[in-house]
Amino acid sequence: MSEGVQNLQAALATITHPWQPHRLASINDYDVKVVKLQGEFVWHTHPDTDELFLVISGDLTIQLRDGDVTLGPGDVYVVPKGVEHCPIAAAEVEAVLIEPKGTVNTGDAGGEMTSELRELA
């Protein structure tokens, strides 16, 4: 495999805990993150940035104050900056997130579900 090549499925296979994003790659000022999601996250916003979700496997609901968005494998949704949201997954979901470097997973909410960005092993 060429240096710098990452395999999405291999990267996801290394993740053992939900809600802990890992950097798959960086491009310009953005991180491409892989994450497993299960259960309910926290309501939060990202006041200064949009957040892109790409579901690889499973079914993800992104709760919004004015209605939920449901995503399945291959679906992409962008949560606009400043929009309060709460991801929830009844069963494990594998996903890719794209957001600016330094974006905290819990946005403005903080708390015990805040996870520093991890590097893939």
N, C-alpha and C positions, 0 to 999 in steps of 0.2 A: 504494500500500500504506500502511496506517495506521502511524503511528509506534509502535514497540514490537512490531510484528508480525515474527516470524521464520519463514522457510520452512525446514523440516527438510532437504529435498533440496538446496536452494541452499547451506545451511550445510555439509552434508557434502561438497559439490562443492569447497569451498574448502580442505579438509584434504588435505595432500599427503604426510604421513608418519604411519605407524601409531604407536599408543600415545601420542599427544599430544592429550589432551582439550582441547576448546574450549567455553567457556561459551555456551550457546544462550540461556539465560534464568536468572533467579533468582526464587525464590519463598520468602518468609519467610527462614529460615536455611539454605535448600538451593540448590544449583546443579543445573541441568539441563544436562548436558554431552553433546556429540556427539563421537564418536571413531571412527576407523578402526582395526581390529585385524588384524594379520597376523603369523603366526609364534607363538612361545611367549613368554609374559610371564615374570614371576618369581613364585615362591611367596611369599605375603605374607598378612597379616591386617590388618584395621582393628579394633583393640581396642575402640573406642568407638562404632562405628556399623555399621549394616547398609549394604549396597550393592545398588542395583537395576540390573539389566541389562535392556534392551529391545532385541532384535535387529531391525534394520530390513531388512538384507539379508545373505545369507551364512549360514554355519553356524558356531556358536561352541560350543566345549566348555569348560566350567569344571571343571577338575580339582579334586577334593576328596580329602582323605586317605582317606575311606571310600567313594569311588565318584564317577564323573564325571556331570555334568549336561550334556546336549546341547540346544542351543537353535537354532531356525531362525527365519526371518522371522516377526515378530509374537509371538514367545515372550518372556515375562518371567520372570525369576528373581531372587530376593533372596538374596544371600549374607548369612547372619546375622553380626552383629558377633562378632569373635573367631574366626571360622572360617577356617582357612588354605585358600587357594585359589590357582589358577594358570590364568588364561584362556589358551586356545590356539586358533588359527585356521589351518587348512591353506591357505585362500585368504582374500582380503580380506573382512572383515565390517564393516558399518556398524552402529553401535549408539548408543543413548542411555543415559547413566548418570545416576542421581539419587542425590546424597549431600550431606551437610552441607557448607556453605562451608568451605574450608580443608582438605578431605580430600585427602591426597597420594595420587597414583595407585598408588605402590608400598607404601602403608601403612607397616608397621613394618620393611620390608625395606631401603628406600633403594636406593642403587646407581645404576648408569649408566642404567637405564631410568626413573628418576624424571624427571617432566616437570612443569614449572610449568603451571598452568592458563592457557591462552591465550584471548584474546578473538578473536571472529570479525572478519575484515577488513571 
